[in-house]
Amino acid sequence: MEFPGLDPNTKLAAIYYNGGTPPHLFRIHNDVTLSGMKDELDQINRQLNHKDTRRVVGVEYRCPFPDSTGSLRFSRMKLTNDDDDVRTMFSVFGQHITR
């Protein structure tokens, strides 16, 4: 099934600004760097909260994993390395989304 206007090289991401809820959903490119992701998040934050001039200083990935009861839990992974951590995030995400 094809979806017009949907870029297949993107993934849907849920963003929690400052741990707030509910999350904001947006599409992120598979080949984005950590600094590029921070820039995109800054732009989205300015659109959502035009008076908020803070910049994104940290990105955390909530990595899904099943616990012993079969429930899905999330382990927090702070992204610190521009290339490796972002690649790992998309690799883990791809493994879970295709199951």
ROSE-4610 file (N, C-alpha, C; in Angstrom, 1 decimal, always signed):
// ROSE-4610
residu = [M/M/M/E/E/E/F/F/F/P/P/P/G/G/G/L/L/L/D/D/D/P/P/P/N/N/N/T/T/T/K/K/K/L/L/L/A/A/A/A/A/A/I/I/I/Y/Y/Y/Y/Y/Y/N/N/N/G/G/G/G/G/G/T/T/T/P/P/P/P/P/P/H/H/H/L/L/L/F/F/F/R/R/R/I/I/I/H/H/H/N/N/N/D/D/D/V/V/V/T/T/T/L/L/L/S/S/S/G/G/G/M/M/M/K/K/K/D/D/D/E/E/E/L/L/L/D/D/D/Q/Q/Q/I/I/I/N/N/N/R/R/R/Q/Q/Q/L/L/L/N/N/N/H/H/H/K/K/K/D/D/D/T/T/T/R/R/R/R/R/R/V/V/V/V/V/V/G/G/G/V/V/V/E/E/E/Y/Y/Y/R/R/R/C/C/C/P/P/P/F/F/F/P/P/P/D/D/D/S/S/S/T/T/T/G/G/G/S/S/S/L/L/L/R/R/R/F/F/F/S/S/S/R/R/R/M/M/M/K/K/K/L/L/L/T/T/T/N/N/N/D/D/D/D/D/D/D/D/D/D/D/D/V/V/V/R/R/R/T/T/T/M/M/M/F/F/F/S/S/S/V/V/V/F/F/F/G/G/G/Q/Q/Q/H/H/H/I/I/I/T/T/T/R/R/R]
num = [1/1/1/2/2/2/3/3/3/4/4/4/5/5/5/6/6/6/7/7/7/8/8/8/9/9/9/10/10/10/11/11/11/12/12/12/13/13/13/14/14/14/15/15/15/16/16/16/17/17/17/18/18/18/19/19/19/20/20/20/21/21/21/22/22/22/23/23/23/24/24/24/25/25/25/26/26/26/27/27/27/28/28/28/29/29/29/30/30/30/31/31/31/32/32/32/33/33/33/34/34/34/35/35/35/36/36/36/37/37/37/38/38/38/39/39/39/40/40/40/41/41/41/42/42/42/43/43/43/44/44/44/45/45/45/46/46/46/47/47/47/48/48/48/49/49/49/50/50/50/51/51/51/52/52/52/53/53/53/54/54/54/55/55/55/56/56/56/57/57/57/58/58/58/59/59/59/60/60/60/61/61/61/62/62/62/63/63/63/64/64/64/65/65/65/66/66/66/67/67/67/68/68/68/69/69/69/70/70/70/71/71/71/72/72/72/73/73/73/74/74/74/75/75/75/76/76/76/77/77/77/78/78/78/79/79/79/80/80/80/81/81/81/82/82/82/83/83/83/84/84/84/85/85/85/86/86/86/87/87/87/88/88/88/89/89/89/90/90/90/91/91/91/92/92/92/93/93/93/94/94/94/95/95/95/96/96/96/97/97/97/98/98/98/99/99/99]
x = [+0.8/+0.0/+0.9/+0.6/+1.4/+0.6/+1.3/+0.7/+1.3/+0.5/+1.0/+1.6/+2.8/+3.4/+4.1/+4.1/+4.9/+6.2/+7.3/+8.6/+9.0/+9.3/+9.7/+11.0/+11.8/+13.1/+12.9/+11.7/+11.5/+10.8/+10.9/+10.2/+9.4/+8.3/+7.5/+8.1/+8.3/+8.9/+8.0/+7.9/+7.2/+8.2/+7.9/+8.8/+8.2/+8.8/+8.4/+9.3/+8.9/+9.7/+9.7/+10.9/+11.1/+10.3/+10.2/+9.5/+8.0/+7.5/+6.0/+5.2/+3.9/+3.0/+1.9/+1.2/+1.4/+2.6/+3.0/+4.1/+3.6/+4.6/+4.3/+4.9/+4.1/+4.5/+5.1/+6.2/+6.7/+7.5/+7.8/+8.6/+10.1/+11.0/+12.4/+13.1/+14.0/+14.8/+15.7/+15.8/+16.6/+18.1/+18.6/+20.0/+20.4/+19.5/+19.8/+20.9/+21.7/+22.7/+22.1/+22.8/+22.3/+22.1/+23.1/+23.0/+21.9/+21.7/+20.6/+19.2/+19.2/+17.9/+17.6/+18.7/+18.5/+17.9/+18.5/+18.0/+16.6/+16.2/+14.8/+13.9/+14.3/+13.5/+13.4/+14.4/+14.4/+13.3/+13.3/+12.3/+10.9/+10.7/+9.3/+8.9/+9.8/+9.5/+9.1/+9.8/+9.5/+8.1/+7.7/+6.4/+5.3/+5.6/+4.6/+4.6/+5.7/+5.8/+6.7/+6.1/+6.9/+7.6/+7.1/+7.8/+8.9/+9.1/+10.1/+11.4/+12.4/+13.7/+14.7/+14.4/+15.4/+15.7/+17.0/+17.4/+17.5/+17.4/+17.6/+19.0/+19.3/+20.7/+20.9/+19.8/+20.0/+18.8/+19.2/+18.1/+18.3/+17.1/+17.1/+16.1/+16.5/+15.7/+15.1/+13.9/+13.2/+13.1/+14.1/+14.3/+13.3/+12.4/+11.4/+12.1/+11.6/+12.1/+11.0/+10.7/+9.7/+10.3/+9.5/+10.0/+9.6/+9.8/+9.6/+8.1/+7.2/+5.7/+5.2/+6.1/+5.6/+5.1/+5.2/+4.8/+6.0/+5.6/+6.6/+7.1/+8.4/+8.9/+9.9/+10.3/+11.2/+12.4/+13.6/+14.9/+15.3/+15.7/+16.2/+17.6/+17.9/+19.2/+19.5/+20.5/+20.9/+21.8/+21.4/+22.2/+23.3/+24.5/+25.7/+26.6/+26.7/+27.6/+26.8/+27.3/+26.5/+26.1/+27.0/+26.7/+26.2/+27.0/+26.7/+25.4/+25.1/+23.9/+22.7/+22.7/+21.5/+21.3/+22.4/+22.3/+21.7/+22.2/+21.7/+20.3/+19.8/+18.4/+17.6/+17.9/+17.1/+17.2/+18.3/+18.5/+17.5/+17.5/+16.7/+15.2/+14.9/+13.5/+13.1/+14.0/+13.6/+13.4/+14.1/+13.9/+12.6/+12.1/+10.9/+9.7/+9.8/+8.7/+8.4/+9.4/+9.2/+8.7/+8.6/+8.2/+6.7]
y = [-1.2/+0.0/+1.2/+2.2/+3.4/+4.6/+5.5/+6.7/+7.9/+8.6/+9.8/+10.8/+11.3/+12.4/+11.9/+10.5/+10.0/+9.5/+10.1/+9.8/+8.4/+7.4/+6.1/+6.1/+7.2/+7.3/+8.0/+8.0/+8.7/+7.7/+8.0/+7.3/+8.3/+7.8/+8.6/+8.6/+9.8/+9.9/+10.6/+10.2/+10.9/+11.7/+13.0/+13.9/+14.4/+14.2/+14.8/+15.9/+17.1/+18.3/+18.4/+18.4/+18.5/+17.5/+16.3/+15.2/+15.4/+16.4/+16.7/+15.7/+15.8/+14.9/+15.8/+15.5/+14.4/+14.6/+13.5/+13.7/+14.4/+15.0/+15.6/+14.6/+14.3/+13.4/+14.1/+13.7/+14.2/+13.2/+13.4/+12.5/+12.9/+12.0/+12.3/+11.4/+12.0/+11.3/+10.2/+9.1/+8.0/+8.4/+9.3/+9.6/+10.9/+11.3/+12.5/+12.3/+13.4/+13.4/+13.9/+13.7/+14.2/+15.7/+16.4/+17.9/+18.3/+17.6/+17.9/+17.6/+16.6/+16.3/+17.4/+17.8/+18.9/+20.2/+20.5/+21.7/+21.5/+20.3/+20.1/+20.2/+19.7/+19.8/+21.2/+22.0/+23.4/+24.1/+23.8/+24.4/+24.1/+22.8/+22.3/+23.0/+23.1/+23.7/+25.2/+25.9/+27.3/+27.4/+26.5/+26.5/+26.2/+25.3/+25.0/+26.0/+26.6/+27.5/+28.7/+29.6/+30.7/+31.6/+31.6/+32.4/+31.7/+30.4/+29.6/+29.7/+30.3/+30.5/+29.5/+28.5/+27.5/+26.6/+26.1/+25.2/+23.8/+22.8/+21.4/+21.2/+20.7/+20.4/+18.9/+18.1/+16.7/+15.9/+14.7/+13.9/+12.5/+12.0/+10.7/+9.8/+8.5/+7.6/+6.6/+6.4/+5.4/+4.1/+3.2/+2.0/+0.9/+0.4/-0.6/-2.0/-2.7/-4.1/-4.8/-6.1/-6.8/-7.3/-7.2/-7.7/-9.2/-9.8/-11.2/-11.6/-10.6/-10.9/-10.7/-10.2/-10.0/-8.5/-7.7/-6.3/-5.5/-4.5/-3.7/-2.6/-2.5/-1.5/-0.6/+0.5/+1.4/+1.7/+1.5/+1.8/+3.2/+4.1/+5.4/+5.3/+5.8/+5.8/+7.3/+7.9/+9.3/+9.2/+10.0/+10.0/+11.0/+10.6/+11.4/+11.5/+10.4/+10.3/+10.6/+11.6/+12.0/+10.9/+10.0/+9.0/+7.7/+7.1/+5.8/+5.7/+6.6/+6.5/+6.6/+7.5/+7.7/+6.5/+5.9/+4.7/+3.5/+3.4/+2.4/+2.6/+3.8/+4.1/+3.6/+3.9/+3.5/+2.0/+1.4/+0.0/-0.8/-0.3/-0.9/-0.7/+0.5/+0.8/+0.0/-0.2/-1.1/-2.5/-3.0/-4.4/-4.6/-3.6/-3.7/-3.5/-2.6/-2.2/-3.3/-4.2/-5.2/-6.5/-6.6/-7.9/-8.1]
z = [+0.0/+0.0/+0.0/-0.9/-0.9/-0.3/+0.3/+0.9/+0.2/-0.6/-1.3/-0.4/-0.7/+0.1/+1.3/+1.6/+2.7/+2.2/+2.8/+2.4/+3.1/+2.4/+3.0/+3.7/+3.6/+4.3/+5.6/+6.2/+7.4/+8.4/+9.7/+10.7/+11.6/+12.1/+13.0/+14.4/+15.0/+16.3/+17.2/+18.5/+19.5/+20.3/+20.5/+21.2/+22.4/+23.5/+24.8/+25.2/+25.1/+25.5/+27.0/+27.5/+29.0/+29.8/+29.2/+29.9/+29.9/+29.2/+29.2/+28.5/+28.7/+28.0/+27.5/+26.5/+25.6/+24.7/+24.0/+23.1/+21.8/+21.1/+19.8/+18.8/+17.8/+16.7/+15.5/+15.0/+13.7/+13.0/+11.8/+11.0/+11.0/+11.1/+11.1/+10.0/+9.3/+8.3/+8.9/+8.2/+8.7/+8.8/+7.9/+7.9/+8.6/+9.5/+10.3/+11.3/+11.5/+12.5/+13.8/+14.9/+16.2/+16.2/+15.6/+15.6/+14.7/+13.6/+12.7/+13.4/+14.2/+14.9/+15.9/+16.6/+17.6/+16.9/+15.7/+14.9/+14.5/+14.1/+13.7/+14.9/+16.1/+17.3/+17.8/+17.6/+17.9/+17.1/+15.8/+14.9/+15.2/+15.6/+16.0/+17.3/+18.2/+19.5/+19.3/+18.4/+18.1/+17.5/+16.7/+16.1/+17.1/+18.0/+19.1/+20.2/+20.5/+21.6/+21.2/+20.4/+19.8/+20.8/+22.1/+23.1/+23.8/+23.6/+24.2/+23.4/+23.9/+23.2/+23.6/+24.4/+24.8/+23.6/+23.7/+22.6/+23.1/+22.2/+22.6/+22.9/+24.1/+24.5/+24.7/+24.8/+25.0/+24.3/+23.8/+23.2/+23.8/+24.2/+24.9/+24.1/+23.8/+23.1/+24.1/+24.0/+24.9/+24.1/+24.4/+23.7/+24.2/+23.4/+23.9/+24.1/+25.1/+25.4/+26.2/+25.9/+26.7/+28.0/+29.0/+30.3/+30.5/+31.6/+31.9/+31.8/+31.9/+31.9/+30.5/+29.6/+28.2/+28.0/+29.0/+28.9/+28.2/+27.5/+26.9/+27.8/+28.1/+28.9/+28.0/+28.6/+27.9/+28.7/+28.1/+28.7/+28.1/+28.9/+28.4/+27.9/+26.7/+26.2/+25.8/+26.4/+26.1/+24.8/+23.8/+22.6/+22.8/+22.6/+22.9/+21.7/+20.9/+19.8/+18.5/+17.7/+16.5/+15.6/+15.2/+14.2/+14.8/+15.7/+16.2/+17.0/+17.9/+18.7/+17.8/+16.9/+16.0/+15.1/+14.6/+13.8/+14.7/+15.9/+16.8/+17.1/+17.3/+17.6/+16.5/+15.2/+14.1/+13.9/+14.2/+14.0/+15.0/+16.3/+17.3/+16.9/+16.5/+16.1/+15.0/+14.0/+12.8/+13.2/+14.2/+14.6/+15.3/+16.1/+16.8/+15.9/+14.9/+14.1/+13.1/+12.7/+11.7/+12.3/+13.6/+14.3/+14.1]
